[in-house]
């Protein structure tokens, strides 16, 4: 596959890296015209694993948009009091400090907007910080994007210090793929940018154990040694990690690296992602297969972001209750009720991976 010194972003690069065949170029051109591609050298190497490659290498299926898919599947825009800011729950806000990422995941729920611009402009950042400062109910700020750790250490440190200066903001949380996909960015300067006199939680996004190489292990170790609390989030993805052995290997690997598995997300209704989506029943069967076979430390919460911006809920009664074949009634945190329908798949086939053996 070769050794790559920089991220790849074009179809010809995919061919040169052995991740696509020359005959694929015509089919990939319209996909890349619609959705950004960027694969770091670390992930080019890791893409020798099919479970890793499927997350980052474009596929023609991405242009197949189903009626239930949404441009803004988790409803960021419906709860945005200022550009870059989402205030869905009373005590916490999401601040999208950039639209740039080190890699562009093919299943991303913000795939319509990521890559369009870089850092949040100063005027918009100032407006978001002003909203937080005059909203004392907000005690936690979650930095996302894009990927907040794609910012320079100087820029990130400035944002962190300005947030830490707001008296009622007690916790800062960042969601990032960087420690795994671009571990070289986790320099001492970047880690120092996270140390601002407030508890800092870093939620590392990773979906497959083969993503986590030696450099990522070292980066996570530096973060843990610096006192940054490490959690993880993963997305349940068909053909990537939808079997108990693969999930168990990932969660055990994370715990061994001092990272607590936090969330396993049901794949969102982003445009062109139906080939990644499992059924609710499949996800529940996977969690059942894991329970008792791996430590409770290794088990994340399996959650569904209710389409339309109503928040996330555990995929279990009373929050999610089967209302018919492939149909579920979902109750949000405010008591509102919504219907969620599985993708059209053979239900017996959907459950088959959960029956696979695991250590």
N, C-alpha and C positions, 0 to 999 in steps of 0.2 A: 504493500500500500504506500510505502514511501514515508519519509519524514518531512513534515510540513512545518515551516517557520512562521506562518501567518494563517489567519482564518481564511476559509474559502467561501466565496459568495456567488459564484457563477456556475452554470451548467458544465462548462468546459473543465472547471476545477473538479467537479464531481467525477468526470470521466478520468481525469489524470490521477485522481486519488483512488480509483477503482471502485467508487461508490455508485457509478452508473455506467451503462454501455453507450457507445457512440450512437447506436440506434435509438436511444431514449431521448436524445436532445430535442427532437421536434415536439414530443409529447410534454416535455418539461418546460418548454419556453412559455406557454401561457400560464402555467402554475407560478413560475418565477415572476411573471409580469403582474400577478395579482398579490402574491405574498412574498415577503422578504425571505432570503436564506442567508444564514451565516453559521458556519461550523468551525469551532476552534481547533487548533492542532491536536489538543488533548482528546477531543471527541472524534476527530478524524481517525486517530489511532484506535480509540475505543470502538469505533464502528465496525471493527472486525467481528464484533458481536451483533447478530441480527436484531436483538432487542434494543440495542443502542442506536443502530443505524436507522431503524424505523422511526425513531423520534425526530430525526433531523433531516433526513434525505427526502426531498419533495417527491410526491406521487401524483399521477393524473387524477386519482380519486378526490383530491382536494377541490376540484372544480365542480364536484357533484353536490349541489346544495339541496338539502331536504326542506320541506315546508316548515318543520318545527324549529329549524335552526335560526339563530338570532344574531344580528350584528353586535349587540351588547347583551350577551346571554345572562350575565349576572346583575344587570341593571345598574352599572356604575353611574350612568348619566342621570338616572331617576333620583339619585340622592347626592347630587353635586352642588354644594352651596358656593363653590368657587372653582375656577379651572384647576384641574389636577387633584381635587379633593373630593372624597366620597365620605359621607356621614350617614351610615346606615343604622348603626347601633348607638344608643345614647352616650356611652362612655368611651368610644374609640372612633378614630377616623383613619382613612387610608389616604396617604399622600403619594401620588405618582410623580416622583421627582425627575423622571426621564422616560422617554419612549424607546430608548436604545437598550439592546441586550448584547451579551457576548455570543449567544446562540439564539436562533429563532426556532422554537419548538413548533412542529407541524400541527399540534393540537391546541395551541394557545388560545385562551378565551378572549384575549385582546389582539388577536392576529390582524384585525382590520386596522389597527392604529399603531402597533409597535413598528419601529423603524422609520416612521414618518418624520420625526424630529428628534433632537437630542434632549438636553437638559430643559427642565421647566424654566421659562423666561423669568427673570428677576421680578418683574411686576406681578406675574401670576403667583410666584412663590411668596412674595410679600403679602398678597391678598389672602392666600391660604393660611399663612402664619398669623395674620391679623384675625382671621375667623377663629382659629384655634385659641388664640390669646383671649378673645372675648367670649369664649364658650367654656365656662369652668367645669361643665359636666365631662369634658373630654380629658381623660386621665391617661390614655394610651394613644400613641401615634404609630401607625404602621407604614413604613416606607416601602414602596413598591414601584412599579413602572410598567413596562421596561424593567430594568434591573438596577437597583440603587447602587450596587457595587461596581457597575460599569462607569460610574462617575469617577473623576480623579479623587485621590485622597484629600486634596485641598478643598475641593468643592463639597464632597460628602461631609468632611469635618465641619465646614461652615454651617451646613444645613443642620447637622446634629447639635452643634453648639447653640444655634438660634432656637431650636426646639427645647433643648435642656434649660434655656433661660426662662421658659414659661413656667411659672411656679406650679400650676396644677397638672402639668404633664409629668407623670411619675414613671412611666415605662415607655421605652422606645423599642420598636420591633422592626426588623428588616427581613424581607423575603427575597432570596437570591439563589441563582444557580452558580454564581461565580466561583465559590470555593471548590466546586467539583469540575466545572467545565473550563475554567481559566484560573487554576490555582496559583499561577505565578503573580496574579494581581493581589494576592493576600500578603502584601509586604508589611513590614513593621509600621510604615507610615499609614497604610490603610487600616491596620488594626488600631493604631493610635487614634484614628478619626472616630472610632466607635467608643472611645473611652472618654465620656463627657460628664461623669458624675451622676449618671442615672443608670438603673438596671437596663441592660441591653440584651435582647433576645434575637438571635439570628436563626431564621427558619430556612434551612437549606433544601432546595428543590432537587430531588434526584429520584429516578424511577426504576433503576436497575443496578444491581451490584457491580456490573462490569463497567459502569461509568466511573467508579471510584478507583482511580489509580494511585500509585505511590505518591505523586505530587499532591493529589487531593487529600490523601491521608495526612501528609505533613502539614498542609494548610489548615485542616480541621484541628490538628493538634496544636498549632500555634494559637488559633482562636480560643480553644478550650483553656490553654495555659494562661491566656491573657484575661480570663474571667468572663468571656462572652458565653452566655448560656445558649446551647445549641439544640435546636429542634429540627425536625424534617417534615416536609410535605411531599407527597407523591400523588400521581394521578393514575387511576386504574385504567390501563390501556390494552385494548384487544391486540393480541399479537406481540405485546411487549412484556407485560408482567401479570397476565391474567391466569396465573396458575399458582397454587400455594407454595411450591418449592421455590419459585423465583422470588415471590414476595418474602418468604421466610429468609432467604439468603440476603436480600437487601436489608431487612430490618435487623437481622443479627449483626450484619456488617456495620450498620450505623451505630448500634448500641456499643459495639466493641470500640468504636471511635469516639465515644462520649457524646453521641447525638441521639436524642430521644425521638423516636417516630411519633409524630403529632397528628397529622391528617393524612388519610388516604381519600382523595377526592374522586367521586364519580365524575366521569368525563363530561364537561359542559357542552351545551348545544351551540358551539361555535360553528360558523359556516365551513362546510367541507370537511367535517371531522367524523362523519358517521362511521367510517371504516375503523375508527379507534374505539367507538363506544361499545361497552358491554351492556348487559341487562342488569337491572337492579337485583334480580334473583341470582345472577352469577356472582355479583359482588357480595351478597349476603352469604352465599355458599362458601366463597373463598374465606371470608372472615370466620365462619364456623369451622372450616378446616384448619385454620391457624390457631384458634383458641384452644389452649391447653397443650398445644404442641410446640409453641414457642413462649418464652417468658412474657409476662404481662408488661415488662419494660419495653418489649419489642412491638407491642400491639398499638397501632395508631387508632384514632377514631375514623370510621368510614362515614363520610359525609356527602351530602348533596347540596349544592347551591341551587336554590329554587329558581327556575328561570323567571326573569322579569324583575329581579332585584329585591326579593323578599327575605334574603338571608340564607344561611346554611343550617342544616339540621342533620342529626345522626340518622343514618339509614337503618332504622329499627323502630318498632312500635314504641310509643304511640305517635311518633313523629311521621313515620312512613308506614302506611297500612295498605295492603293489597285490596284493590277495589274491583278486580276482574283480571282476566288473563292479560298480563303485560301492562296493567293499568294500576296506578297507585294514587291514593289520597295522601297529600303531604300537608302537614300543619306547621305553619311558620311560628316564630317565637312570640308573635303577637296574637296568635290564635286563628289567623286567617287560614283558609283551606284552599288547596290548589290540586289540580290533577296533573300527574306526570305519566307519560306513556313511554314504554320501552321502545328501542328500535325494533323494526320488524325482522326478527330472527327466529330460527327454530329454537324453541325454549329448551328442548332436551340437549341439543348441540351446545347451547349457551352454557348449560350447567356442567358439561363434560369436563372442562379443565379443572374444576374444583375437586374432582374425584381423583386427580393424579396423586400418586404417593409423594410423600415428602419425608425428609429425615426428622 
